[in-house]
Amino acid sequence: EFGYFPCKNDIHTAARLSASGSPPHGAAYAEGAVYRASCLMLSMLGAEIGPPLECHWLGGVQEMWPAVVLRPDFAPCLTELRRKLGGTGAGGGVAPGALRIAPGSSLDVQGRDVRIDALDLEGALAIRVAAGASLHVPALVVRNRGHEFVALSKEE
């Protein structure tokens, strides 16, 4: 499920490869792989992650998972991520129903000393904690319009 997803092709080559059913290895594909990997790690720990949406970019069609970015200072590995989430589920993971990220949502977490026990996200949330500071999120429900990913126009 995790792998090598290079960003090596220009948008036109990526579109051609995508249309032929091959991995496009363009910018959107590589960015999407980061989101997918973060979602898979959260799922492995018991989080409920919404399914990917099908998006049409100039570089081709791709699955777009919730845009989850777990910065290295927050969770450089699965073991550290497990330690910073809930901790009341099976194997130290997330308690059932405690962490839910809806399709099309965006989550960006940055900060060494951040702990999230429960989060229900439909929209966008950025958590930024400065070095030396800490944040504990015992329970948070977020409902907003979120971020909209827009395909480039041919002129762009």
N, C-alpha and C positions, 0 to 999 in steps of 0.2 A: 504493500500500500504506500510505502514511502519510497522515494527513488530519486533519480537524477533528472532534473527538468531544466535543461539549459535555455538560455535566452540567446539564441544564435542566429535567428533568421529575421530578415526585414519583414515588414507587414505584408508585402506582396507575395513573398515566398511562403510565409505562414498561411496566408489565405489559400494559396494553391494546394499546399499540403493538407490543410484542413478539409478542403473540398474533396480530396482524394481519399480521405479517411485515415491519413497518417498524422502522427503527432506534429503540430505546427512549430513547436519550439520557438515561438515568438514571445514578445514582451507580455502580452495578456496571459498567455499560457503559463509562463514562468511565475507571474504574480499569482495566478489562480492556484498554482501548486503550493505556494506558501500558505494560502488560506485553507486549502484542503488539508494539508498536513497539520495545521493548528487545530482544525475541527476534528480530525481523526484522533489527535492526542486527547482532546477534551472528551470525546466519545468513549475512548478507552478507559477513562476515569469515571464514567457514569453520567456525563452531561448529555442532555437532550439537544441535539443539533438538527436544525431544519434541513431538509434536502436541498441539493443544489438546484439553481434555476438555470435554464438554458438561455445563454446570451449570444447575440449575433454582433460580432465586431468586424471591423474591416479585415482583421487577421483570421477570420473564420468563426465558426460556431464553437462554443465551449461551455462546459458546466461551470457555473459560478457559485461556489459555496459561500456561506456567510463570510464576510471579509474579517477574519480574525487574525490579529497580529499580536503575538506574545513576544515582547521584546526580550533580548538576551539577559538583561539585568533583572527581569521578572522571572523568567523560567527558561534557563538555558538547556534544560533536559526534562524528560518525563518525570524523573524522580523529584526534581525540584517543583515542578508543576503540581504533582500530587500533594506535596507538603503545603502548598499555598491555596488549595481549594478545599473547602468544607471539612474534610477529614473525618466525616461521620458515615461515609458509605463503605461498601465492601472493599477491603484491602486498602483503606485509607483514602479512597476516592471520594467522589461527590455523592452526597445522600440522594436517593431517588427523588427526582423532581426539583432538586435545589438549584440546578444550573440549566437554564433553557435559553437557547439562542434561536430565534425565528429565522426562516428563510429571508434572504435579502438584508439581513442585519449586518452591522459593523461593530467590532469590538477591538480596541487597541489598548493594551495594558503595558505600562512602563513604570518601573520602580522596583528596587531591590526588596523593600519591606512592605509588600502588598499581600493581603489575605482576603479571599472572597469566599464567604460561606454560602451565600444564596444570591442568585441573579436571574431575573426573568427579563430578557431583552428582546424588544421588537422595535428596531430602529438603530440608532448609533450611540455608542458610548466610548469616550476616551478617558482612560484613567492614567494620570501622570503624577507620579510622586517623586519629589526631589530627593537627591542623595541625603541621607541622614534623617529623613522624615519617614513616617509610616502611615499606613491606612488599613483599617479593618472594615470590610463591607459585610456586616452580619446578614442583611437582607435588603435587596434593592430591586424595584420594578421600574423599568424604563420603557416608555412608549413615546416615540416621536417619529417624525417623517424619515429620519435616517439619511444616509448618503445615497445619491443617485449616481450610478456609473453610466456614463454616456459614451457611446462609440464616437470615435473621431470622424469628422466629415472627410470627404475626398480632398477638400481644399487644405485641411489641416495636415 
